[in-house]
Amino acid sequence: MNLTELNQTDRCLEFSCSERSVSPVYVFLYLCVAAVVLLTVCGNLLVIISVCHFKQLHTPTNMLILSLAMSDFLVGVFVLPFQLSRMAESCWIFGPTLCTFYVFISFFGTSISIYNVALIAVDRYFAISNPFLYTEKVSVNTACIVISCNWFILMSYNSAVLYFNGKSMGLITCPEECLFVLHEVWSLIDLLFAFVIPCSMIIIFYILVFFIAKKHANAIRDLNIQTKAQASKNTTDSMKSQRKAAKVLSILVTVFLACLFPYFLCALVSNTIESNVFEKLVILLYLNSSVNPVIYALFYPWFRKCIKIILTLQILRTDSALINVH
C-alpha cells in the first residue's frame, strides 16, 4: 500500500491537459476506462448483493468475501476512474480537493484489500485444519466483528499515515499533477505494515493449507479403500468440501499476489523505474479489483446462480432470500 508517486514535474511542464485534442484514440481510451470501471463496480456489486441477500450464503468465509468485494467496490468507484483518467489525459484534471480524497481512498482501498485476503488465508487454514472445531467456534457474528475491527484499524492507520507524514495530503506540484510522497520513516513503516506482514501471513498460511490438503487427499484415498460406511462418507465429503473451497480461494490469492508483487517490488527501487512503467504497475494493482468477480463467476456455481436470479428480477420475490443457490 506504499503508494509513493514518482515525480512527474517534467512531464507536467511539457504537456498541458487543455492542449489535448479529441481523437479516435482518445475516445477509445475513455471507452476502455468506462468498460473497466463498469466491470469492477457491477461485478463487485453483484457479489455484495448476493452475499447480503441470500441467507444460504451467510457463512463466515462468505463474510470475508463480502468484505473483499466491498473494498474492491470502493476501488472501482473512487480510485480506478481517477487513475485510468490520469493515464488517458497524462495529467490530473480534478483539482486539489479530489486529489486529497483520491490519495486517502487509494491508500485505504489497497490496504483493506490486502488484509481481507490475509484474513481469507487464515480462515481457510483453520477451516481445513480442523473443520469440526471451525464449524463450532467460528460464526457469522465472529467474522463480522473481525471484519469491522479490520476496517476500523486500517482506516485509523491510513489517516495517521497521511496526517503525521509531515507533508500535505495529495501534494500537487503543479496545476495538473496529484502527487503524494511518504517520508522515509513512514514509507518503511507502511511497507512493513501494509505489505510485508499481510503478505507473509498469506504465503505462510496457504503453504500450511497446501500440506494439510495433501494430507487430507491421502486420508480420503485410504478411507475409500478401507470402508464405505456412511460415517466415513460424511468425513470424506467434509474433507473434499474444505479442500475445494481452499483450492478456489488459492486461485484468488495467487492472482492477487501476481498483481501485488510487481508494484511493491518496483516501489522499493522507484528511483530507477520510469514513471510510465510505475503507473502501469499501479493500474495492474488496481485491476485486481476487476478480476476478483470474474474468478467468482468462473469457479463458484452459487455466484453464477445468484447473477441469474438478480438479472431475471427473481430477487424481487418476497421469498427470494430463501432460494437455494447451491
C-alpha positions as CSV (number, residue, x, y, z in Angstrom):
1,M,0.0,0.0,0.0
2,N,3.1,2.2,-0.2
3,L,1.6,4.4,-2.9
4,T,4.6,6.6,-3.4
5,E,4.0,8.6,-6.5
6,L,7.0,9.2,-8.8
7,N,7.9,12.8,-9.5
8,Q,6.4,13.8,-12.9
9,T,7.0,17.5,-12.8
10,D,9.0,17.5,-16.1
11,R,6.1,15.8,-17.9
12,C,3.7,18.2,-16.4
13,L,5.6,21.1,-17.7
14,E,5.9,19.6,-21.1
15,F,2.2,18.8,-21.6
16,S,-1.0,20.6,-20.8
17,C,-4.3,18.9,-20.5
18,S,-6.0,21.7,-22.3
19,E,-3.8,21.0,-25.3
20,R,-5.2,17.5,-25.9
21,S,-7.4,17.2,-28.9
22,V,-10.2,14.8,-29.2
23,S,-9.1,11.9,-31.4
24,P,-10.3,8.3,-32.1
25,V,-7.5,7.0,-29.9
26,Y,-8.6,9.4,-27.1
27,V,-12.2,8.3,-27.4
28,F,-11.1,4.6,-27.4
29,L,-9.1,5.1,-24.2
30,Y,-12.1,6.5,-22.4
31,L,-14.3,3.7,-23.7
32,C,-11.8,1.2,-22.2
33,V,-11.8,3.2,-18.9
34,A,-15.6,3.1,-18.8
35,A,-15.6,-0.7,-19.5
36,V,-13.1,-1.5,-16.8
37,V,-14.8,0.7,-14.2
38,L,-18.2,-0.8,-15.1
39,L,-16.9,-4.3,-14.8
40,T,-15.3,-3.6,-11.4
41,V,-18.3,-1.7,-10.0
42,C,-21.1,-4.0,-11.3
43,G,-19.1,-7.3,-10.7
44,N,-18.4,-6.5,-7.1
45,L,-21.9,-5.0,-6.6
46,L,-23.3,-8.4,-7.7
47,V,-21.1,-10.2,-5.1
48,I,-22.3,-7.8,-2.4
49,I,-26.0,-8.2,-3.2
50,S,-25.6,-12.0,-3.5
51,V,-23.9,-12.5,-0.1
52,C,-26.1,-9.9,1.7
53,H,-29.4,-11.1,0.3
54,F,-29.3,-14.9,0.2
55,K,-29.4,-16.4,3.6
56,Q,-27.8,-19.6,2.5
57,L,-24.6,-17.6,1.7
58,H,-24.4,-16.2,5.3
59,T,-21.2,-18.1,6.3
60,P,-18.0,-16.8,7.9
61,T,-16.0,-17.3,4.7
62,N,-18.6,-15.5,2.6
63,M,-18.5,-12.6,5.0
64,L,-14.8,-12.3,4.2
65,I,-15.5,-12.5,0.5
66,L,-18.2,-9.8,1.1
67,S,-15.6,-7.6,2.8
68,L,-13.2,-8.1,-0.1
69,A,-15.9,-7.2,-2.6
70,M,-16.7,-4.0,-0.7
71,S,-13.1,-2.9,-0.7
72,D,-12.9,-3.8,-4.5
73,F,-16.1,-1.8,-5.0
74,L,-14.5,1.2,-3.3
75,V,-11.5,0.9,-5.6
76,G,-13.8,0.7,-8.6
77,V,-15.9,3.7,-7.7
78,F,-13.3,6.1,-6.2
79,V,-9.9,5.0,-7.4
80,L,-9.9,3.4,-10.9
81,P,-11.8,6.2,-12.6
82,F,-9.3,8.8,-11.5
83,Q,-6.2,6.7,-12.1
84,L,-7.3,5.5,-15.5
85,S,-8.3,9.0,-16.5
86,R,-5.0,10.3,-15.4
87,M,-3.3,7.8,-17.7
88,A,-5.5,8.8,-20.6
89,E,-5.0,12.5,-20.0
90,S,-1.4,12.2,-18.9
91,C,-2.1,14.6,-16.1
92,W,-4.5,15.3,-13.2
93,I,-7.7,17.3,-14.2
94,F,-9.8,17.0,-11.0
95,G,-8.3,19.7,-8.7
96,P,-6.7,19.6,-5.2
97,T,-9.8,18.6,-3.2
98,L,-10.4,15.4,-5.2
99,C,-6.6,14.8,-5.2
100,T,-6.7,14.7,-1.4
101,F,-9.7,12.3,-1.4
102,Y,-8.1,10.1,-4.1
103,V,-4.9,9.7,-2.2
104,F,-6.7,8.6,1.0
105,I,-9.0,6.2,-0.7
106,S,-6.2,4.6,-2.8
107,F,-4.2,4.1,0.4
108,F,-7.1,2.7,2.3
109,G,-8.6,0.6,-0.5
110,T,-5.3,-1.1,-1.2
111,S,-4.5,-1.9,2.4
112,I,-8.0,-3.2,3.2
113,S,-7.9,-5.5,0.2
114,I,-4.5,-6.9,1.3
115,Y,-5.7,-7.6,4.8
116,N,-9.0,-9.1,3.6
117,V,-7.1,-11.6,1.5
118,A,-4.8,-12.3,4.6
119,L,-8.0,-13.0,6.7
120,I,-9.3,-15.3,4.0
121,A,-6.0,-17.2,4.2
122,V,-6.2,-17.5,8.0
123,D,-9.9,-18.6,7.7
124,R,-9.1,-21.3,5.2
125,Y,-6.2,-22.6,7.3
126,F,-8.4,-23.1,10.4
127,A,-11.3,-24.4,8.3
128,I,-9.3,-27.1,6.6
129,S,-7.0,-28.0,9.6
130,N,-9.9,-28.6,11.9
131,P,-13.3,-28.3,10.1
132,F,-15.4,-29.6,13.1
133,L,-13.9,-27.1,15.6
134,Y,-14.1,-24.4,13.0
135,T,-17.9,-25.0,12.5
136,E,-18.4,-25.0,16.2
137,K,-16.4,-21.9,17.2
138,V,-16.4,-19.6,14.1
139,S,-19.8,-18.0,13.5
140,V,-21.0,-15.3,11.1
141,N,-21.1,-12.8,14.0
142,T,-17.5,-13.6,14.9
143,A,-16.5,-13.0,11.3
144,C,-18.4,-9.7,11.2
145,I,-16.7,-8.5,14.4
146,V,-13.2,-9.3,13.0
147,I,-14.0,-7.6,9.7
148,S,-15.3,-4.5,11.4
149,C,-12.2,-4.3,13.6
150,N,-10.1,-4.7,10.4
151,W,-11.8,-1.8,8.6
152,F,-11.6,0.5,11.7
153,I,-7.9,-0.2,12.4
154,L,-6.9,0.3,8.8
155,M,-8.9,3.4,8.4
156,S,-7.3,4.8,11.6
157,Y,-3.8,3.7,10.4
158,N,-4.1,5.3,7.0
159,S,-5.5,8.5,8.5
160,A,-2.5,8.6,10.8
161,V,0.0,8.0,8.0
162,L,-1.4,10.8,5.9
163,Y,-1.8,13.2,8.8
164,F,1.6,12.7,10.5
165,N,3.6,12.2,7.3
166,G,4.8,15.8,7.5
167,K,3.7,16.7,4.0
168,S,0.4,17.9,2.8
169,M,-2.0,15.3,1.6
170,G,-2.3,15.0,-2.1
171,L,0.7,17.3,-2.7
172,I,0.2,19.0,-6.0
173,T,3.5,20.0,-7.6
174,C,1.8,21.8,-10.5
175,P,-1.8,22.5,-11.5
176,E,-2.1,19.3,-13.4
177,E,-0.5,16.8,-11.1
178,C,-1.6,14.8,-8.0
179,L,1.5,13.5,-6.1
180,F,2.0,12.2,-2.7
181,V,5.4,11.3,-1.3
182,L,5.8,9.5,2.0
183,H,8.5,10.4,4.5
184,E,11.3,7.8,4.6
185,V,10.3,6.6,8.1
186,W,6.6,6.3,7.3
187,S,7.5,4.7,4.0
188,L,9.3,1.9,5.9
189,I,6.6,1.5,8.4
190,D,4.0,1.4,5.7
191,L,6.0,-1.2,3.7
192,L,6.1,-3.5,6.8
193,F,2.6,-3.0,8.0
194,A,0.7,-2.9,4.6
195,F,2.8,-5.3,2.6
196,V,5.4,-7.5,4.4
197,I,3.1,-8.6,7.4
198,P,-0.1,-9.4,5.5
199,C,1.7,-11.0,2.5
200,S,3.8,-13.1,4.9
201,M,0.5,-14.2,6.5
202,I,-1.0,-15.1,3.1
203,I,2.1,-17.1,2.0
204,I,2.6,-18.9,5.3
205,F,-1.0,-19.9,5.8
206,Y,-1.5,-21.1,2.3
207,I,1.7,-23.2,2.4
208,L,0.2,-24.8,5.5
209,V,-3.1,-25.2,3.7
210,F,-1.3,-26.9,0.8
211,F,0.3,-29.5,3.1
212,I,-2.9,-30.1,5.0
213,A,-4.9,-30.6,1.8
214,K,-2.3,-33.1,0.6
215,K,-2.6,-34.9,3.9
216,H,-6.4,-34.9,3.5
217,A,-6.1,-36.3,0.0
218,N,-4.2,-39.2,1.3
219,A,-6.7,-39.7,4.1
220,I,-9.6,-39.7,1.6
221,R,-7.9,-42.3,-0.5
222,D,-7.3,-44.5,2.5
223,L,-10.9,-44.1,3.6
224,N,-12.2,-45.1,0.2
225,I,-10.1,-48.2,0.2
226,Q,-10.8,-49.4,3.7
227,T,-14.5,-48.8,4.1
228,K,-17.6,-47.4,2.5
229,A,-19.5,-46.8,5.7
230,Q,-21.8,-43.8,5.9
231,A,-19.8,-42.1,8.7
232,S,-16.6,-42.4,6.6
233,K,-18.5,-41.0,3.6
234,N,-19.6,-38.0,5.6
235,T,-16.0,-37.4,6.8
236,T,-14.8,-37.7,3.2
237,D,-17.4,-35.2,1.9
238,S,-16.4,-32.7,4.6
239,M,-12.7,-33.0,3.7
240,K,-13.5,-32.7,0.0
241,S,-15.6,-29.6,0.6
242,Q,-13.0,-27.8,2.6
243,R,-10.3,-28.8,0.0
244,K,-12.4,-27.4,-2.9
245,A,-13.0,-24.1,-1.0
246,A,-9.3,-23.8,-0.3
247,K,-8.5,-24.5,-4.0
248,V,-10.8,-21.8,-5.3
249,L,-9.6,-19.2,-2.8
250,S,-6.0,-20.2,-3.5
251,I,-6.6,-19.2,-7.1
252,L,-8.0,-15.8,-5.9
253,V,-4.9,-15.3,-3.7
254,T,-2.4,-16.3,-6.4
255,V,-4.0,-13.8,-8.8
256,F,-3.9,-11.2,-6.1
257,L,-0.2,-11.7,-5.3
258,A,0.6,-11.7,-9.0
259,C,-1.0,-8.2,-9.3
260,L,0.5,-7.0,-6.0
261,F,4.2,-8.1,-6.1
262,P,5.3,-6.2,-9.2
263,Y,4.1,-2.9,-7.8
264,F,5.7,-3.3,-4.4
265,L,8.9,-4.6,-5.7
266,C,9.2,-1.6,-8.1
267,A,8.2,0.7,-5.3
268,L,11.3,-0.5,-3.4
269,V,13.5,0.7,-6.3
270,S,11.3,3.5,-7.5
271,N,14.3,5.8,-8.2
272,T,15.4,3.5,-11.0
273,I,11.9,2.9,-12.5
274,E,10.5,5.1,-15.2
275,S,7.3,6.8,-14.2
276,N,5.2,5.4,-17.1
277,V,6.3,1.9,-16.1
278,F,5.4,2.5,-12.5
279,E,2.0,3.8,-13.4
280,K,1.2,0.7,-15.4
281,L,2.1,-1.4,-12.3
282,V,-0.3,0.8,-10.2
283,I,-3.0,0.0,-12.7
284,L,-2.2,-3.7,-12.5
285,L,-2.6,-3.5,-8.7
286,Y,-6.0,-1.8,-9.0
287,L,-7.2,-4.1,-11.8
288,N,-7.2,-7.0,-9.4
289,S,-10.4,-5.5,-8.1
290,S,-11.9,-6.1,-11.6
291,V,-10.6,-9.7,-11.8
292,N,-12.0,-11.0,-8.5
293,P,-15.7,-11.1,-9.6
294,V,-14.6,-12.9,-12.8
295,I,-12.9,-15.6,-10.6
296,Y,-16.1,-16.0,-8.6
297,A,-18.1,-16.4,-11.8
298,L,-15.7,-19.0,-13.1
299,F,-15.3,-21.1,-10.0
300,Y,-18.4,-20.5,-7.8
301,P,-21.6,-22.1,-9.2
302,W,-23.6,-20.3,-6.4
303,F,-22.4,-16.9,-7.8
304,R,-23.5,-17.7,-11.3
305,K,-26.9,-18.8,-10.0
306,C,-27.2,-15.6,-7.9
307,I,-26.4,-13.5,-11.0
308,K,-29.2,-15.3,-12.9
309,I,-31.7,-14.7,-10.1
310,I,-30.7,-11.0,-9.8
311,L,-30.7,-10.2,-13.6
312,T,-34.0,-12.0,-14.1
313,L,-35.5,-10.0,-11.2
314,Q,-36.5,-13.1,-9.3
315,I,-34.7,-11.4,-6.4
316,L,-37.8,-9.1,-6.1
317,R,-39.9,-12.0,-4.9
318,T,-40.8,-11.9,-1.2
319,D,-39.2,-15.3,-0.5
320,S,-36.1,-14.8,-2.7
321,A,-33.8,-14.7,0.2
322,L,-34.6,-18.3,0.9
323,I,-33.9,-19.6,-2.6
324,N,-31.4,-22.5,-2.7
325,V,-28.4,-21.1,-4.6
326,H,-26.1,-24.2,-4.1
